[in-house]
Amino acid sequence: MKKYFIWTFGCQMNYADSEKLAMILRKSGFEKADSWQESDLVIFNTCSVRQKWEDRVFGFIREIKKYNKELDKTWEDRVIKIWITWCMVRKTWISSKYIEMQRKRITAKKIDLIRKEKGIYNYDDKLFPRSKELDFVIRIEDIRFLTKILSEIYDEQIWDDANFDDYLKAQQLRENPASANIVIQTWCDNFCTYCIVPYTRGREKSRNPDDIILEIKDAVKNGAKEVTLLWQNVNSYWKQFKDKYWDKETFKWHKNAWKSPFRELLEEINKIEWLNRIRFTSSNPHDMTDDILSSHFELDKNCNYLHFAMQSGNDEMLKKMNRRHTYEDFKRIVKYLRSKDELFGISTDIIVWFSGETEKNFQDTVMAMKELEFDFAYLARYSVRKGTLASKMYPDDVPQEVKAERWHILNNILEENVKKRNSLMLNREEDVLISREDKDNFYGRTRNFKEVRIVKNSDIKIWDLVKVKILKIEWWMLFWEVV
């Protein structure tokens, strides 16, 4: 039996996709390897938001190349195949070493889905010249052609299944049965100037709500206590079917839209028996409607935690980024959530030193970090991504040493905020869902997404939902005892 190993980079959505890939590979006769050295097929599920992640992928490929040379001398029939998917891939293609060029090759668009099976017989993707070791690249949306590609590169029939014809309907192999990632959309329509996703992935497409509910019910039946609804901008869910409610000029829901489709979806999920927690990510401030915000307090299963990206505390920079919110818009949302619940967990994304950012612009972000006291923030030093609007319109005019200095300023503020916010949890009793373990400890999260740790206890097992008392804080971690 052939073995696979998946290397996942980037956000929680990529991890959900890796679960889909794992299920398809299992059904196709592959077995999961414990390490990449033991595998026959290594899959890189990639993220192109940051250049360093792309560089890491090719660094790992060089390691595999070296290992393959050693294998080739001693074990000829087990040379590791390499496959790249997700954000780095523009078009599904197969390496030229598997193609009889005169017979099979056809002309292909640079970025497009494959319409027919013969579309796999191309090898013009920019990734192939960067590594001769690469066997094939596949867009996740072209998953129905995966078994055909595997059959081609292994020169044997790999099991095929018509159920693979729709990415959104592909099942996921959940290694954590208590917590289910549920994909509800694909791709993004926002076109932030620094982001490559709309150009590599395509436009937003929402999944049928009935299919989402069925998948969640199936996950709960198999032990899930928590679900996380995923995609780039979940609060614009179903907008392509709600034109009379969606203002295409302002990219917001009309005031006469009584209830957003995402709120309606949350209400249906909230009715599912035995489900304990609902989370969702990611959310965009500019179309965060009041009914979605209030769902955290009106729907008993919706957790008191929200991740949404501020990116900058300066309106001039937000406009250059093509973010459709102002700092005041963002602050209004934070103030509302914290006014309803002092312990409400809020995390965000911030870009340090976007093109043209002045000292004054940066100080506005410093002020915002201090004022809003995030529970966590993902801080990124801006790097140009080729193909984005920013790469064509704005120079990357801030030296790396200055970016590093500013990053550390924000990170120091973040550390102080985290300590202050975590201290509010002391001596509280909280429900914690155990999600992982090591030799000596269990780890889990509260409803407001605080990670907690406890020394292993014979009365507790992985995936349990237990009530605990928070005893102390240490850096990012909370420590607790079972009540």
TITI-133067 format. One record per residue (C-alpha): x, y, z. Coordinates in steps of 0.2 Angstrom, whole numbers, padded with zeros to 4 digits, always signed. Example, Ala and Ser with C-alpha at 12.3 -4.5 7.8 and 13.67 -1.06 7.14 Angstrom:
# TITI-133067
+0062-0022+0039+0068-0005+0036
//
This chain:
# TITI-133067
+0000+0000+0000+0007+0017-0005+0009+0030+0009+0006+0049+0009+0012+0063+0020+0004+0081+0020+0014+0096+0024+0001+0110+0028+0006+0129+0027-0005+0144+0031-0022+0146+0039-0036+0135+0046-0044+0134+0029-0028+0125+0022-0030+0112+0036-0048+0109+0032-0042+0106+0014-0029+0094+0020-0043+0084+0028-0052+0083+0012-0036+0077+0003-0033+0064+0016-0050+0057+0014-0048+0056-0005-0031+0048-0004-0038+0035+0009-0052+0030-0002-0039+0029-0017-0029+0016-0007-0016+0026+0001-0011+0025+0019-0005+0040+0030+0014+0039+0034+0021+0044+0051+0035+0055+0042+0039+0061+0025+0054+0049+0024+0042+0034+0025+0030+0041+0012+0028+0037-0007+0019+0054-0010+0023+0071-0001+0009+0084-0003+0013+0102+0000-0003+0111+0004+0003+0129+0002+0000+0147+0006+0006+0161-0005+0002+0176+0007+0020+0177+0012+0035+0174+0002+0044+0165+0016+0031+0151+0016+0034+0148-0003+0053+0148+0001+0051+0135+0014+0041+0124+0002+0056+0124-0010+0068+0121+0004+0059+0106+0010+0058+0100-0009+0077+0101-0009+0078+0090+0006+0067+0077-0002+0078+0078-0018+0093+0074-0008+0084+0059+0001+0077+0053-0016+0095+0052-0023+0100+0041-0008+0084+0030-0010+0088+0028-0029+0104+0019-0025+0097+0007-0013+0078+0005-0016+0074+0010-0034+0055+0007-0033+0052+0019-0019+0057+0036-0024+0046+0050-0016+0034+0059-0028+0030+0077-0025+0014+0087-0027+0010+0105-0023-0008+0111-0021-0018+0127-0015-0012+0145-0016+0005+0143-0025-0004+0134-0040-0012+0144-0054-0016+0129-0065-0017+0110-0063-0003+0102-0073+0008+0087-0074+0027+0086-0076+0033+0084-0094+0042+0068-0089+0025+0059-0089+0019+0067-0105+0021+0061-0123+0022+0079-0129+0017+0077-0147+0002+0066-0143-0005+0073-0127-0001+0091-0124-0014+0105-0127-0014+0124-0125-0020+0130-0108-0025+0146-0100-0013+0153-0086-0027+0153-0073-0042+0142-0075-0051+0126-0070-0049+0111-0081-0064+0107-0091-0059+0091-0098-0047+0077-0093-0035+0080-0107-0032+0097-0098-0020+0089-0086-0007+0086-0100+0002+0103-0098+0018+0108-0089+0019+0127-0091+0016+0132-0073+0030+0143-0066+0033+0131-0052+0041+0117-0063+0056+0128-0068+0059+0131-0050+0061+0112-0046+0063+0098-0058+0059+0086-0044+0041+0092-0044+0029+0078-0051+0013+0088-0052+0003+0103-0046-0016+0103-0044-0028+0117-0040-0039+0111-0025-0055+0114-0036-0049+0102-0049-0049+0088-0036-0060+0077-0048-0044+0074-0059-0033+0068-0044-0035+0050-0047-0032+0052-0065-0016+0061-0062-0010+0048-0049-0014+0034-0061-0003+0043-0074+0012+0046-0063+0012+0029-0055+0008+0020-0072-0006+0010-0064-0025+0012-0061-0029+0022-0045-0046+0019-0039-0058+0032-0046-0074+0039-0038-0087+0051-0046-0090+0058-0029-0074+0068-0031-0082+0079-0044-0086+0094-0032-0073+0101-0021-0086+0108-0009-0094+0091-0007-0078+0081-0004-0078+0073+0013-0065+0077+0026-0055+0065+0036-0056+0072+0054-0041+0067+0065-0049+0077+0079-0067+0070+0080-0073+0082+0093-0069+0098+0083-0075+0099+0064-0069+0111+0051-0083+0115+0039-0080+0124+0023-0094+0135+0018-0087+0145+0004-0073+0146-0009-0061+0160-0013-0063+0179-0011-0070+0195-0020-0062+0208-0009-0046+0212-0019-0036+0219-0005-0021+0227-0014-0008+0216-0005-0017+0199-0008-0014+0187-0022-0029+0175-0017-0042+0183-0029-0030+0181-0044-0025+0163-0040-0041+0156-0033-0055+0164-0041-0072+0173-0036-0083+0169-0021-0094+0154-0022-0105+0149-0007-0110+0131-0003-0128+0126-0002-0134+0128+0016-0143+0111+0016-0126+0102+0012-0118+0112+0026-0131+0107+0039-0130+0088+0034-0111+0088+0035-0112+0096+0053-0125+0084+0058-0115+0069+0052-0099+0076+0061-0110+0078+0077-0116+0060+0075-0098+0055+0075-0093+0064+0090-0090+0082+0086-0094+0095+0100-0088+0110+0091-0088+0116+0073-0078+0130+0064-0086+0138+0049-0072+0142+0037-0067+0153+0022-0059+0170+0018-0075+0180+0022-0089+0170+0030-0100+0185+0034-0103+0188+0015-0109+0170+0014-0123+0167+0000-0121+0185-0006-0122+0180-0025-0139+0174-0022-0145+0189-0012-0143+0203-0025-0158+0213-0019-0150+0214-0002-0132+0216-0007-0125+0233-0012-0112+0230-0026-0106+0248-0024-0102+0248-0006-0100+0229-0004-0112+0229+0011-0129+0222+0015-0143+0235+0012-0151+0242+0028-0168+0234+0022-0160+0217+0023-0169+0211+0038-0157+0196+0041-0141+0192+0033-0139+0174+0025-0125+0170+0037-0135+0174+0052-0149+0163+0045-0136+0149+0043-0130+0151+0061-0147+0150+0067-0150+0133+0058-0134+0126+0065-0138+0132+0083-0153+0121+0082-0143+0105+0080-0144+0094+0095-0128+0088+0105-0118+0102+0096-0110+0113+0110-0099+0126+0101-0100+0136+0085-0085+0146+0079-0082+0155+0062-0067+0163+0053-0062+0173+0044-0073+0189+0045-0071+0205+0036-0075+0221+0046-0084+0230+0031-0098+0218+0029-0100+0213+0048-0118+0216+0051-0126+0219+0067-0136+0203+0067-0120+0193+0065-0112+0202+0079-0127+0200+0090-0128+0181+0086-0113+0179+0099-0125+0184+0113-0142+0178+0106-0137+0160+0100-0132+0150+0115-0119+0139+0105-0110+0153+0096-0094+0156+0106-0088+0173+0113-0073+0174+0101-0070+0183+0084-0056+0184+0073-0056+0199+0060-0043+0208+0052-0039+0227+0056-0023+0227+0046-0019+0245+0051-0025+0258+0063-0023+0272+0050-0037+0276+0037-0025+0282+0024-0016+0265+0024-0032+0255+0025-0038+0265+0009-0021+0260+0000-0024+0242+0005-0042+0243-0002-0049+0238+0015-0067+0245+0015-0068+0249+0033-0060+0264+0044-0052+0262+0061-0068+0269+0068-0078+0256+0060-0067+0243+0067-0067+0250+0084-0086+0251+0085-0087+0232+0083-0074+0229+0096-0082+0241+0109-0099+0233+0106-0093+0215+0109-0083+0220+0124-0098+0230+0131-0108+0214+0130-0095+0203+0137-0079+0209+0145-0071+0192+0142-0075+0192+0124-0060+0186+0114-0054+0196+0099-0039+0192+0088-0034+0201+0072-0021+0203+0058-0009+0218+0056+0003+0222+0042+0018+0231+0048+0025+0245+0036+0014+0243+0021+0021+0253+0006+0022+0272+0010+0018+0270+0029+0025+0285+0038+0029+0286+0056+0013+0295+0059+0003+0281+0050+0012+0268+0061+0009+0277+0077-0010+0276+0073-0008+0257+0073+0002+0258+0089-0012+0268+0097-0025+0256+0090-0016+0241+0098-0015+0249+0115-0033+0255+0114-0042+0239+0108-0031+0227+0119-0032+0212+0107-0032+0194+0115-0020+0189+0100-0014+0197+0084-0005+0190+0069+0009+0202+0065+0016+0202+0047+0030+0212+0039+0024+0217+0022+0032+0209+0007+0027+0212-0011+0018+0197-0019+0020+0198-0038+0003+0199-0047-0006+0209-0034-0012+0227-0036+0001+0233-0023+0015+0226-0033+0010+0236-0048+0005+0252-0039+0016+0255-0024+0035+0253-0021+0040+0242-0006+0049+0257+0001+0052+0253+0019+0069+0245+0024+0069+0227+0031+0077+0233+0047+0064+0247+0050+0050+0234+0047+0059+0223+0060+0060+0237+0073+0041+0241+0071+0036+0223+0072+0045+0222+0089+0036+0237+0095+0019+0230+0091+0024+0213+0097+0029+0220+0114+0012+0229+0115+0003+0213+0111+0012+0203+0125+0007+0216+0137-0011+0215+0131-0011+0196+0131-0005+0196+0150-0019+0209+0154-0033+0200+0145-0027+0183+0152-0027+0189+0170-0046+0192+0168-0048+0173+0168-0040+0170+0185-0051+0160+0197-0065+0158+0184-0074+0142+0181-0074+0138+0162-0079+0124+0150-0064+0117+0141-0064+0106+0126-0048+0094+0127-0041+0095+0109-0023+0088+0111-0011+0080+0123+0008+0076+0125+0017+0065+0137+0012+0074+0153-0002+0086+0149-0019+0089+0141-0022+0105+0131-0039+0113+0127-0048+0130+0124-0061+0139+0133-0076+0146+0124-0067+0163+0121-0052+0153+0113-0040+0154+0128-0028+0139+0127-0026+0130+0144-0015+0116+0151-0018+0103+0164-0007+0089+0171-0014+0073+0165-0028+0066+0175-0035+0048+0174-0052+0055+0175-0050+0064+0158-0047+0058+0141-0044+0067+0124-0059+0075+0116-0068+0077+0133-0078+0093+0137-0074+0097+0156-0077+0111+0168-0061+0118+0175-0055+0132+0187-0041+0144+0180-0027+0144+0193-0013+0154+0186-0006+0162+0169+0011+0160+0162+0015+0169+0146+0002+0164+0133-0004+0149+0143-0017+0147+0157-0016+0133+0170-0031+0125+0178-0038+0111+0188-0054+0101+0186-0069+0106+0195
//
